[in-house]
Structure formats: structure tokens, C-alpha cells
Amino acid sequence: MTPKGDPGSGAEGAVAGAETEVEREPRFFYGWWIIGTGGLVQGYAAGVFFHGFGAFFTPIIETFGWSRGGTALALSFNRIQSGGMSIVVGYLVDKYGPRMLMAFGLFITGLGFIGMSQMQELWHFYAIMALITLGMTFGTFIPIVATAGNWFVRKRSLAMGLVMSSAAVGAMMIPLLVWFVDSVGWRHALLTVGIGFWIIGIPAVAMMIRRPEDMGLRPDGDPVRRRVTGRHPVPDAERRIPISTAVKTRFFWQLAIATSLGELVGSTTLLHIDAMQTFGISRTTAGIAIFGFALASFAGRLVMGYIGDFTDKRHLMAIAFYMQIIGVLGLVSLNATVGGVFLDQWGLLFFALFFGAGFGSSIPVRMAMIGDYFGRETYGSMLGIMSTVNSAIGAIGPVFVGVMFDVTGTYRTPFLILIVVLVISGPMMTTLETPSRVKARLRVAAHKADFTAKAEATGSEA
């Protein structure tokens, strides 16, 4: 059994040139507990909010008579606010770890849902959505993914596929959520959901640990190399790429914009149930279609997560975007007449299968790519910055679709326009540089920055 200790003391106690010995670790790697715990929280959040809030959307509109554009605008503000805070949250995860952030975030999220169950005015909805967004940003996606990314390197894509597949499992519960909302009313359902965040959050926070070195372990469960003359494991050295250097590269912005275009379309998932109802699909059937979407998304996350560790992720992302094109076409074809042919409801199959698989498979691959290109040392910060860009552009999706519905009276037109966005995103992904070339360039840039800084410091002292 490897002795446990403070991760910093191993580096301090290491002696240059000392021998190393390899010790076996327990068969079950604690990193998989991180994946399971984070997945539980992410799955619940996805089931009741990220994918499942559509179950509340229509009943709330019908209760108050609010416009879809005005209500969807709050969802767009949600993404803008989340994106703005993601940079801060990512930095704080790198610096302090996930526990305090998640405890604060999950408490605020539960409080927000409970508050929403009592709202009476549209401004209440906006204010409470801002509170929920604050809680979600601190308590779910960023700290969970950043922590998972720190525990895995070689198996990072698989780990991301597993932790993010839980979100698809949560989405599979949407038909049950729709039934629950219709049975007890949206107010009682929101109250229950809020309390659920507190029940799930307490044990989840206790399980989360920032990185394997904090337990004397190594990423992926690899055997620990320990100095004979020291007491604690010495973490593998990894060149830290300054954030300021990374965000100045053309590669960063090409990746950020390409993934943001996909996010622009993905952000409209909260409106899919309402869109199906306007196309003549019953609320129950729409819930079943969303279940199919979640099932395909689950499969896509697991499959792409597995093959992403030994396949070019750039091509996998392009495939994911093109599958979503087929899915969106299936959505807008519902009960439509094209060339004198009535298409009936066959599009539900294409929507569920292709949009679900495409949307789901893009997520773990995108998360793993950030780690592949920028490393573990600043993974949380880079994830936060990337999420900010994604959210800023993705926020356009819900309000664009909602306003276009208010203007044209149909969801078909805005969703057809969004297909063009997905067509553009594919080539942007396939033309990205490889991780090895980007890392080499970043190391050179970081070395030059260090040399320049030292030269300037020496000059000022002289």
C-alpha cells in the first residue's frame, strides 16, 4: 500500500538523481468514484434542468400567458451569465478544488428551484433563473468535468464519456418528469426538485477530491513512482502552459468558435418539447421522443468516449455535427407537407436517433480535446474560458428560435436556419491542428515569454 500524504511535500523532499521504485496500487482506482459521484450530480441536473426544463416551460407559459420569446430570453441570459462566471469557476477549481464550490452551488441551486415554485411575475422568473444559473455554474458542469479531467490522461475521453453519459441517463427521466409535472402541478414539482438537489449534493461533495496526487495516486490509476529517500509520491512533471499564451493562438479561437456553433444549436434543446407540440405532436409523445433522444445521446457519449482515446477527435466532432443536421431535419419535418407528400410523424425517429447521438457524442470528445491540447495544470481554467465563449454564442440559440416563433408563428424556419450553422462547424473541426503540433508551439511560446520576462526583470534591476 502506498503511503498517503500531502502532494506538495513529495516534491519538496525529492532528491535529484534518487532511485525510484514502482509500487502496486489497489485494484479499484478512486478516480472511478469521482466519475460516479460527479455523474450522479450531472445526471440529476441534466434531467431536471439542462434537458428537462422543457417539462416546466409550456405549463409556466400557459399559467401566466407570457410570450415564448420573452420567456426564452431568460434562458439565453442563463447561458450568458453561466459563461461569464465559468472563467472564475474554472480558475477557482484549479486553485482550491471542487468541494467548496460544489457545496455552495448545489445549495443555491436547490434554493432557486424552491423559489421558482412560488413566483408570480415575469421578473421573478428572470431573477430566479439568474440564481439557479449561479448555483449550477458553481455546483455542476465546470467543477465536475475539471475534476474528472485531472484524474485521467490516457483514459480521459472514456472518463468524460462516462461522466457525461449520466446527463443522458437524467434526460431519459424526462417522460417521468413530464408525468410528475402534469400530476402534481409545476409548482409542487419545482419544490420537490429543489429539495432533491440538497439530498444528492451532501454525499457528492464529500466524495470529490481535486486530483489523484492529493491521495498519493497518479492519473489513470498508474503505479506510483516513489523516491526511496522520500516519504511521498512525486507527481509526474507537466509543463504548465500559461493561459495568456494559449488564448492568443489561432488554434484556440478556431476550436472555440467551432464548438460554439454546435452549442448554438444544442442550446435549443429546452424548446424541443414545445416545438413538437406546435407541430401537432402530443405532449406525451413528445416526452417519449425526448426519451429516445436521451437514449441515443447516452449511447453516443459512451461509444465516442471509448473510441475517442484512440481515434482522431477532430473527425469524431465533425461526424457528431453532421448527425445533428439529420436530426434537426427530422424535427422540422414533423407533420409537414413537402412536394405534396405528407411526412406524418416519421421524423421523430430521425430526430431522436441522429440528433440524440450527435449531440451526446460531441460532449465527451470536446471535453477531452481541451485536456489533450492544454494539459492538466490549467484544465479547469481553460475549460472555463472555452465554456464562456461557447455560452456567449450559444445564448443566441433559444432567444433566436423563440423570437422567430413569435414573428413567424412556426418553429420550422429558425431550426432550418440553424442547420446552416452545423454545416459550417464540420470543416472548422477537421482543419484543426493536431495536439502534438499545438503543444509544441505553445511550449515554444511559453519559453519565449519566460525568457522575455527574465530579460526585462534583469534589465530593470540593472
N, C-alpha and C positions, 0 to 999 in steps of 0.2 A: 504494500500500500504506500502510495506516495505521500510524504508529509505535507500537510496543508499549511499555508502561511500567507503572509502579506505579499502581493505580487511585486511590490516595489523593492522589498528587501533582498530578493534574489539577485536583481541586477546590481544592487549596491555591494552584495557580498561576493560577487563573482570575481575570480582571479584570472587575469589574462593568461591564456595558454593552459589552463587547468584541464584535467581529464573530464570526460563526460561519460555517463552511464545511462543506459536506456532501461526504464522500469515499465512494467506492465500496469495498465490501468484496469479498474473494474470493467466488467463486460458491458454494462449499460452506461452509456455516456450521458452526463447530466444535460448536455445540450438538447437532447430529445425531450426532456422535461420542459425546457424553455419553449420548444416548439409547441408542445401540447398545451401549456399554460397560456401562452400568447394566442394560440389558435382558438382557445375557448372564448377569450375576451373578444377577439376579432370576429369570430363567428356570430356571437350574440349581437355585437354592434352592427354587423352587416345585415343580420336577419331583421332587426327592428328599425334600422335607420338607413344605412348606405344603399341597400336594395329594397328594404321593406317599408320605407316611409310612404310609398305609394298607397299602401293599405289605409293610411290615415288621410292622404291628400284629398281624395274625392269626397269622403264624408265631411271633412272640415270645410271644404268649399261649399258643399250643399247646405251645411248648417248656417254659414254666415253670408253666403251669396257673393263671396269675393271673386274677382276675375282670376283666371288661370295665370295670366301674365304677371299680375301684381303679386300673386302668391308665389309663383316660381322665382320671382326676383329675390325673395328671401333665401331660396335655395342657392342662387348664384352668389349672393352675399356670403352665404355659408362657405362656399369654396374659396372666395377671395380672402375672407378672414382666416380660414384654415391655412391657406397658402402663405399668408403674411406671417403667421405665427410658426409655421413649420421650420423656418430658419432658426428661430430661437430654440424651439423644442429639440431640433437635431443637435445643436450646439450643447444644450444642457444635458442631453443623453450622453454625448461623448465625454462630458466633464464630470457629471455626477451619477450617471447610471439611471436606470428606468424606474426604480421603486417610488421615490418621492413624487416624480412627475405623474406616474400612473395612479397613485393614491389620490392626489389632488384632482386629476382629470376625471376619474370614474365617479368620485363623489359629486363633482359639479355636473356631470352628465346625468346622473340619477336625479339630482335636484331639478335640472332643466326639464326633464320629461314630466316630473310631477307638477312643475309649474305650468307646463303646456296644457295639462289636463284641466286647468282652471281658467284658461284665457278666454277673453270676451271680445277683444278688438284686434284689428289687423296689426297695430303697432305692438300689441302683446306678442303676436306671433313672431315678428321681426326680432324683438328683444330676447325672447326665449330661445329662438333659433341661434342667436349670437352666443347665448350662454351654453347651449348644447355643443356648439362648434368649439368653443373654448375647451370644454371638457373632453370632447372627442379627440381634439388635436393633442392634448397632453396625455390622454389616457389610453389611446388605442394605436392606430396605424404606425406613426413615426417611432415611438419607443419600442414597440413590439418588433417591427421589421429591423430596426437598427440593432437591437439586441441579438436577434436571430442571426443577422449578418456578421456579428462579431464572434459568434460561436462556431461558424463554419466557413471554410475556404474552398476546399476541393469539392465538397458536397453542398455548396451554397445554393445552387439552383434547385436541388432536391429539397433542401430545407425550406426555401421560400415557397416552393410548390406545396409542401405540406402545410405550412402555417397559413398560407393564403387560401388553400382549399377549404379551410374551415369557414371562410367567408361564404363560399358556395354552399356549404352544408347549412349555414344560417339562412341563406336565401331559399333553400328548399323548404324551410319552415314558413314561408310567406303564405301559402294557402291556409295553414293553420292560423296564422296571424290575421288573415282576412276574415276567416270564420270567427275568430275571437272578437275582432272589432265589431263585426256585424251582430254578434250575440250580446255583448255587454255594453256596446257603445264606445266611441273613440275616446271619451274622457276616462272611463274606467280602465280601458286598455292601456292608455298612456301612463296612468298612475302605476299600474302593475309593472310595465316595462321599466319605469324609473327605479322602482324598488329592486327589480332584478339586477340592475347594474351594481347596486351595493352588495347584493348577495354573492354575485360572481366575483366582484372586484377584490374583496378582502383576501381570499386564499390566493388569487392570482398574483397580487402584489407581493405577497410573502415568498413566492417561488422565483420571482425574476431576479437574476444576477447579471451584471453588466457584461462580463466576458469570462472565458474559461480560466484565464490567468488569475482571476480573483479567487479561484478554488484550487490553484496549483495544477491546472489542467492545460491542455493545448487544444486548438481548434480541431474539429472533426473527430475528437477522441483519440488523436495520435498519441503514441507513447511519449512520456515526459522525459526530456533530457535534463539531468540534474548534475550540477557541479559536485564533485567528490568533496571539495573543501568547503562547500557552502551548504546551507540548510534548506534552501528553497529552489524551486524550478526557475530556470531562466527563460523568459519568453523569447520566441524567435524574433530576431530583429526585422523590422519592416521600415523601409524608407518612407518617411512622412512627407506627403505631397502637400505643400501649403494650399489652402483653399483659394487664396487670391490668385495663385498661379493657375489652378485648374479652371476657374471660371473665366479666365481670359482667353482660353483656347477656342478655336473654331469648332473643334470636336464637341465640346461641352454644349454649345448652343445648338448644334445640329441634332444632337441626341435629345436635348431638352425640348426643342420645337417639334421634332418628330413624335415623341411620346405625348406631347401636349395636344397634338392634333387628334391622336387616339383618345385622349382624355376628354376632348371636346365632345366627342360622340358618346363615350362611356358615361359622361355626367348626366345624360338624359334618361338613364335607366329609371329614375324616380317617376318619370312621366309615362312609362310604358303601359301601366295598367289603365291609366286614364285614356291614353291614346287608343288602346284596344276597345275600350267601351264606346268611344266615339265612332269607331269603325263597325259597330254593331255586334261586338263580342260581349257576352255576358260577363259580369264581374267574377263569377265562379270559374268560367272557362279561362278568363284572363289569369286568374290565380294559378290554375293548372299549367298554363303556358309558362308562367314565371317559374314554376317548379321545374319544368323541363329545361328552361334556360339555366337554372341553378345546377341541375344535374349535369348538363353539358359543360357548364363552367367548371364544376368540380373535376370532371374527367380531364378537361383541358389543362387545368392547373397541375394535376398530378402527372400527366403524360409529359407536358412541356417541362415541368420541373425536373423530371427524371432525365429526359434526353438533353436538357439544356446544359448539363455538366460535360457533355462530350460532343455537342453539335454547335455549329456557328449560331450564336444567339441573334445575330443581325437578321439572318434569313428566317428564323423562327418568328421574330417580331413582325416581319413583313407578311408572312403567312397568316398570322393572327389578325392583322388588319384586313386582309382580303377576305377572310372568313366572315368578318363583321359586315362587310359590304353585302354579302349574300343574305345575312341575317336581317339587315335593315330593309333590303328589298322585299323580304318575306313579310316584314311588319307592314309596310305601306301597301302591299298587295291585298291585304285582308278585305274581303267583300268588295273588291274593286272590279271594274269592268274595263278591260284593255282590248282594243280592237274588236269589240263586240263580244268578247268572251268574259263571262263572269267567273272570277277566280275563287269565289267562295272563301273558305277558311283554311285552305291548304298551306297558306303562308305561315301559319302558326308553327308548323313543323320546321320550316327553314329558319324562322326566327329563333326558336328555342335551340335548335341544334347548332347552327352556324354562328349566330350572334353570341350564344352562351359559350361555345367552345373558343371562339375568337377572343371574346372579352376576357374570359378566365385565363387562357393560356398566356396572354400578353403580360399579366401581372407578375408572376414569379420570375419570368425571364427579364423583365425590366428591372426588378429589384436586384437580381443577381448581377446584371450588367453594371450597375453602379459600383458594386463591390469589386468586380473584375477590373474595371478601369481605374478606380480611385483608391482601392485598398481598404483595410480595416481601421486604420488610425483615425481617419476623419469620415468614416462611413455615415454616422448619424448626421453630421453637418452637411455632407454632400447630398444625402437623401432629403434633408430638409430644404436645401436650396432647389433641388430638382423638383420637389413637390410644390414649392412656391411658384415656379414657372408653370408647371402643369396646371395648378389650381387657377392661376390668373387667366390662362387661356381657356381652361375647361369651364370656368364660370360663365362663359358666354353661352354655353350649350342650353341649359334649362330656360334661361330668360329669352333666348332667341326662339326656341321652339314654342314657349308659352305665348310670347307676343305675336308670333306668326299665326298661331291658332286664333288668337283674339281678332287678328286682322283678316285672315282668310277663311276662318271657320273650319279649318281642317288641319290635321297633323301631317298629312301626306307631303305637302310642299316643303316644310322645314326639314323633314327627315330625308327627303330626296336630295336636298341641298347638302346635307351633312355627308352624303355618300362621296361627294367630290373631295371632301377633306380626307377621307380614308384612302382615296386613290392617290393623293399626293404623299401621304405619310409612308407608304411602302418603299418607294425608291430612296427616300431620305434615310431609311434604316439600312438598306442594303449597301449604300455607298459610304457608310461609316468606316473609319479606320479600325484595324484590329487592336485588341487590348495591349499587345506587346509593343506595337509602334507608339501608341498613345502614352503608355507608361514610360517608354524610353524618352520621348520628347518632354514629358513632364519632369522626369528626373534631371534632364539637362537644364531645363528652365529653372528648376528649384536650385540646382547647383550654381547657376549664374546669379540668381537672386541672392544666394548666400554670399557669394564672392563679392558682389557689388556692395552688399550691406557691410561686410567686413572692411572693404576698402574705404568706404565712406566713413566708417567709425574710426579707422586708423588715421584718415586724413583730418578728421575733426579733432582727434587727440593731439596730432602734431601741430 
